[in-house]
Amino acid sequence: QVQLVEAGGGVVQPGGSLRLSCSAAGIICSVDVRGWYRRAPAGKQRELVATIDSTGKTNYADSVKGRFTVSRDDAKNTVYLQMNTLKPEDTAVYYCYRQQSGAGYWGQGTQVTVSS
């Protein structure tokens, strides 16, 4: 089992920045994919934001390219999401995700609200 604990959500004005972090505990494998998904209000589906694999290869949703950066610290079993130039449409619950040994794990979610 793997437990994921997120931190760093909050309220920010448009154009501002936030940094999310997600720490993993439990049975950790060295080969994995980590990332972030989000679910906007009004019942929208959860969508991919960014992922990073064990080689450092990253993948971003088109809507966040150039504004968000995903990174990882393997010594701390942590994945980060640096979010810059935030827009109101980035408002959502952000979920940390980890895939290892064929299984996927989710964090509890952290709210990000972009509003003036």
C-alpha positions as CSV (number, residue, x, y, z in Angstrom):
1,Q,0.0,0.0,0.0
2,V,1.0,3.6,-0.7
3,Q,-0.3,6.6,1.1
4,L,-0.1,10.0,-0.6
5,V,-0.3,13.3,1.3
6,E,-0.8,16.6,-0.5
7,A,-0.1,20.1,0.7
8,G,0.0,23.6,-0.7
9,G,-3.4,24.4,-1.9
10,G,-5.2,27.7,-1.2
11,V,-6.6,30.9,-2.5
12,V,-4.6,33.1,-4.9
13,Q,-5.4,36.0,-7.2
14,P,-5.2,35.7,-11.0
15,G,-1.6,35.9,-12.1
16,G,-0.3,34.5,-8.8
17,S,1.6,31.3,-8.0
18,L,1.2,28.3,-5.8
19,R,3.3,25.2,-5.2
20,L,1.8,21.9,-4.5
21,S,3.6,19.0,-2.9
22,C,2.8,15.3,-2.5
23,S,4.7,12.9,-0.3
24,A,4.5,9.2,-0.5
25,A,4.8,6.7,2.3
26,G,4.5,2.9,2.4
27,I,5.9,0.4,-0.1
28,I,7.7,2.6,-2.6
29,C,9.2,1.3,-5.9
30,S,12.0,3.1,-7.7
31,V,10.2,2.8,-11.0
32,D,7.0,4.8,-11.1
33,V,5.0,7.6,-12.7
34,R,3.9,10.5,-10.5
35,G,1.7,13.4,-11.4
36,W,-1.3,15.6,-10.8
37,Y,-4.9,15.6,-12.0
38,R,-7.6,18.1,-11.2
39,R,-11.4,18.2,-11.0
40,A,-13.0,21.5,-11.6
41,P,-16.3,22.5,-10.0
42,A,-19.7,21.7,-11.4
43,G,-19.2,18.0,-11.7
44,K,-16.6,18.1,-14.5
45,Q,-14.4,15.0,-15.0
46,R,-11.0,14.7,-13.5
47,E,-8.4,15.7,-16.0
48,L,-4.6,15.2,-16.3
49,V,-2.5,18.2,-15.4
50,A,1.0,16.9,-15.5
51,T,3.0,13.7,-15.0
52,I,6.7,12.8,-14.6
53,D,8.2,9.4,-14.8
54,S,11.3,7.8,-13.3
55,T,13.5,9.0,-16.2
56,G,12.3,12.6,-15.7
57,K,10.2,12.6,-18.8
58,T,7.3,15.0,-18.3
59,N,3.8,15.4,-19.9
60,Y,1.5,18.4,-19.6
61,A,-2.0,19.3,-20.5
62,D,-2.1,21.9,-23.2
63,S,-3.9,24.3,-20.9
64,V,-1.0,24.5,-18.4
65,K,2.0,24.2,-20.7
66,G,4.4,27.1,-20.1
67,R,2.8,27.9,-16.8
68,F,3.1,24.8,-14.6
69,T,6.1,22.7,-13.9
70,V,6.1,19.2,-12.4
71,S,9.2,17.9,-10.6
72,R,10.2,15.1,-8.3
73,D,12.6,14.5,-5.4
74,D,13.2,10.8,-5.2
75,A,15.1,11.1,-1.9
76,K,12.0,12.5,-0.3
77,N,9.5,10.4,-2.3
78,T,7.8,13.7,-3.2
79,V,6.4,15.2,-6.4
80,Y,5.8,18.9,-6.8
81,L,3.7,21.1,-9.0
82,Q,4.8,24.7,-9.4
83,M,1.9,26.7,-10.8
84,N,2.6,30.2,-12.2
85,T,0.4,32.7,-13.9
86,L,-2.7,31.1,-12.4
87,K,-6.1,31.7,-14.1
88,P,-9.6,31.5,-12.7
89,E,-10.1,28.4,-14.9
90,D,-7.4,26.7,-12.9
91,T,-9.7,26.6,-9.9
92,A,-10.2,22.9,-9.0
93,V,-9.4,20.2,-6.5
94,Y,-5.9,18.9,-7.4
95,Y,-5.1,15.2,-6.8
96,C,-1.7,13.7,-6.6
97,Y,-1.3,10.4,-8.4
98,R,1.3,7.6,-8.3
99,Q,1.5,4.5,-10.5
100,Q,3.9,1.7,-9.6
101,S,4.0,-2.0,-10.1
102,G,0.8,-1.9,-12.1
103,A,-1.3,-0.2,-9.4
104,G,-2.5,3.4,-9.1
105,Y,-2.8,5.5,-6.0
106,W,-4.5,8.8,-5.3
107,G,-4.1,11.5,-2.7
108,Q,-7.1,13.0,-0.9
109,G,-7.1,16.2,-3.0
110,T,-6.2,19.8,-2.2
111,Q,-8.3,22.8,-3.2
112,V,-6.9,25.5,-5.4
113,T,-9.0,28.6,-5.9
114,V,-8.0,31.4,-8.2
115,S,-10.1,34.5,-7.6
116,S,-9.9,38.2,-7.3
